[in-house]
Amino acid sequence: MSRLFRQNPCLSPLPFQSSTPLHGYLHTVLLFCELASLLSQVRHAQGIHNVEGEKDHDAYLSYDLFDAQLTPLGWKQVDNLRKHVQACGLSKGIDLVIVSPLLRTMQTAVGVFGGEAYTDGVNVPPLMVANTGNSGRPAISSLNCPPFIAVEACREHLGVHPCDKRRSIRDYRNLFPAVDFSLIESDDDILWKPDIREKNEEVAARGQKFLKWLWTREEKEIAIVSHSGFLFHTLSAFGNDCDPFVKSEICTHFANCELRSMVFIDRSMMGSASSATNYPGKIPSGIDLPSDVATEKHPEKEKSN
């Protein structure tokens, strides 16, 4: 599933014609605004924790779901989204793919935005080796695709749920050789705590720091593969000055493997009124922690997504 927001969450409505191809329309917006970035946000495809957690919410506490991988249905969702981003032209314009360093998000990212099946003898490392996460999938090539960077700041909610605990970066480098892990400082997961779950407001604050960091990047079109809770709490800060319908669109939880493309514009650099979601492009102080989130079926409980 994909959605095109016809309004920027910080600006007045943008013109839209239903006959205009998705990427062509958004690329036109970028051409007319040098201070804009196109962020294509994707929630990971279905993971084994989603299936087990749907049956029994307490399953999220099980170490059997440590760093949950995609299900066979999840891989079908990845294949469908890959076809979509190629058909609409979105994949051609992506300058960078940022991914949460968990197995399910990296499988989704390389499956959707990576190259074709890897061929032996090609002198480049694969994005993903064969059968990663017992997927039965062939290796994925890093040829003819954008660079991939793993960033802890867009991780799932931290703590308590083993499915949200990552493995060592050393292990990930063996599974995803062409993914850049250089921004991750610790080999082991020192952010995840077994007895402390990150609060929603802490996830939201981390999401805002993450967006500030994005403004320091030179890339104009960026894909972000993350989690339902992280995306939900981060985007909820936007759209307060828009039509209620647009606000509701922005603040809806993502389905598995759902894509939403939004044009973000730095109004503080355009001389417009100040906003709580202006980013002047400075590198934020402090550590960008990670996380993610919630459930629609169990609003009283926190569900990993």
N, C-alpha and C positions, 0 to 999 in steps of 0.2 A: 504494500500500500504506500502511496506517496501523497503528499499534500503540498500545495503551493499556497503560501500565505500571500494574499493580495494586498496586504498592508504591511509595512515595516513596523515592528512593535514600538519604534521610537518616532515615527513620522506620520504625516497625513497619508491617506490612501494613495497607492500607486496605481496607474492605469493598467488594465489587464484585458486582453482579448482571448477568448477561449480557443480561438483558432491558432494562436501563437504557440509554437513548440516551447516546452518548458525551459530548456536550457537557452534557447534563442532569446526568449523574453527576459530571463534573469541576466543574461550576459549583456543585453542592451542597457539594463538598469545600471550595471557596473560601469559601462562605458561612459555614461552620463554623470557618474558620481565617483570621483577618484577616491573618496573617503569611505567607500562602501566595501563590504566583504560578503561573499556568498557562502553561507555555512549550510552544508547539507548534513543534517543530523540523523543518525540511524541508531535505533535500538537493536541490540543483538537478536539473532534468531532464537527459536525455542531451544532452551537448554534442559538437561535432565532434571534440574532442580525445579523448573517451572512445572513439569509434569508431576513430580512427586509432591511438591508444595501445594498443588491444586487438590490432590487427594487428601493430604494431611499437612496442615500448616507447620506442625512440629517437625516435619521432615527437614525443614531448613536448618535445624540444629544438628543434623547428622553429618558426621565426618565422611560418610560414604559419598557425599555430594561435594567434597572438597574440589574447588576450582572447576566447577561443572562444565562439561563439554556439550556441544550441540547434539540434539537428537536427530534421527533420520529425517523427521519432518522439518527440523530446523535447517538442515542442508537443502531440502527442497525449497524452503523459503529463500535461502541464500541464492539458489540458482534462479528463482523467479525474479528477485530484485536485480540480480546481475543483468538479466535480459532487459529489464525495464530501464535501468540507467544507461545501457548501451543504445536501446531503441530511441530514447528521448534525447540523446546527445549529451546528457549530464556528465557521463564518465570522461568524455573527451576534454572537458575543461578543468577537471580537478587537478590542482597544483600540489596538494599535500593531503595525506590521510593520517589523521590523529586517532589513536586507538587506546582504549583502556587496556592495561596489561593483565587481562584475565583470559583464560583459554577460549571461552565462548565469544568474547568480543573480537579477539584476533582471528579466530576461525571465520567469523562473519565478515570482518574487514577485508581479509585477503581473498575470500571467496567472491565478494561483490566487486571490489575495485582492483583486484590483482590481475596478473597476466593469464595466459592460457595454461593448459596442462604443461608441466615441466618436461623438457626433453633432455635425456642424457647426452653429454658431450657439449652442451652449451656452457660457456665459460662465465656464468654468473650464478650466484647463490639463489636457491629458490626462496620464495616468500614463506612457503610452508612445506615441510617434508611429507612424504607419503604416510598415510594412516595416522596422522596426528590426532590424539584423543580417541584412538580406536575407531576412527571415522570410516575407514575403508576407502578414503578419498585419495586420488593420486596427488603427487606433489604439484604445487602451484608456482608458476614462473614469475620472476620479478622483471621480465622484459616488457617494455612498452607499457609501463604503468607508473603512476606517481610514487614518490618516496613515502614510506610508512614510518611514523614515529610513535612509540609507546609513551604515554603520559599518565602518571599516577593521579593527576588532579581530576581526571574524569572517570575515576573508578566508581564502583558500587559503594553503597553505604558500608562503612568500615565496622568490623567487629561482630562477634557473636555467631554469625552464620558462616560455617565453613565453606559454603559455596562461593563466598565473596573473598576468601583468602587466596592470594596468589601463590604460585610456586616460586622457586628461585629464578632469578634472571638468567643464571647459568643454564638451567633447564630450558627456559624459553628460547634462548639463543640457538640451542640445538634443534628446536622444533620450528622456529621461524627465523632462519639465518639472515634473511634480507631485511628484517624489521630492525629499525634503529632503537636501541634501548639505552642510549648514552645519557638521556636526561634523567634516568632513574639512578639514584645515588646508592641505594643499598641492594645487595644481591638478595638477601632474605626479606620477607615481608615484615617490616618492623612497625607498620601502621595499623595492622589488624590486631585487635585485642580480643581474647576469648570471652571477656566478661563485660565489655563496654561497647554498646552500639551507638554509632554516630547519630546525633539528633538531626531532624529534618532541617532546622535552621542552620546547622553547621554545614550540611550538604549544600544548602542554598548559598551560604557565604563562600564556600569553596568554589561553587560554580561561577560566582561573580569574579573571583580572582582568576579563574581559568579564562574567562572571556577577556579580562584585562590583558592577560598574557597573550591571547590571540592577536590583540591589536598591535603587539610588538613584532608580529610576523610580517614578512613581505608578501607572502602568498595571498592572492585575492579570492581564490575559490578553494575551500577547504572542506573535506568530509570528516565528520567526527562520529566514530562508532563507540557507543557508550551504553548506558543502562536507563531503564524507565525512570527510576527514582531520581537519578542525577539530572537527567534532561528535564523532568517535570519540575523539580524544585528550582533549577537554574532559570528556566523560561518563565516561571511564575512571577518573576520580578518585572517582566515586560508586559506591555499592552494596557497599562492602566489609563493611558490617554487615548485609547482607541475605542472603536465601537465595541459594545459588549459581546457581539458575535465573534469578533476577531480575538478578543481577550479569551473567550471560552475555547477557541480553536488552539490558541497558544498553550493554554493551561490544561490540556487533556493528556492523560497518560498515553504513551506510545504503545502500540501493539508490537508483538515480536516481529522484528525485521521491517518495521515501518520506517519510511524515509520522509523527512520534512525539510524542505529547502527554504531558507529565510535570508533576506538581504538585511544585514546590519549596517547602520550608518552612524558614524561618529558625529553627532550634532554639535558637540562642543567645539569642533573644528570648523563648523559652518556658520558660526555667529548666531545660531538659533537659541531659543530659550533653554535654560539648563534643565537637566533631567536626572532622575535617580539612576538612570542606566546609561549615562554618558561615560565614555572611556577616552581620556586624553592621550592614551598611548604610552603611559609610563609603566615601567616594570614594577609590579606591586611588591611591597616588602613582605617578609615572612615566608613561611613554607606553604606551598600549594598542596594541601592534603587531598585524598580522594574519597569517593563514595557513590551510593545509589540507593534505590528504593521502596516502594509502596505497593499497595494492592487495591484493586477496585472491589474485589469480592470480600475482602476482610479489612474494611476501613479501620476497624478497631485494632488491627494487628499490623505489624510491619512486614511486608512481603518482599523478598528479593526478586529483582527483575533484571 
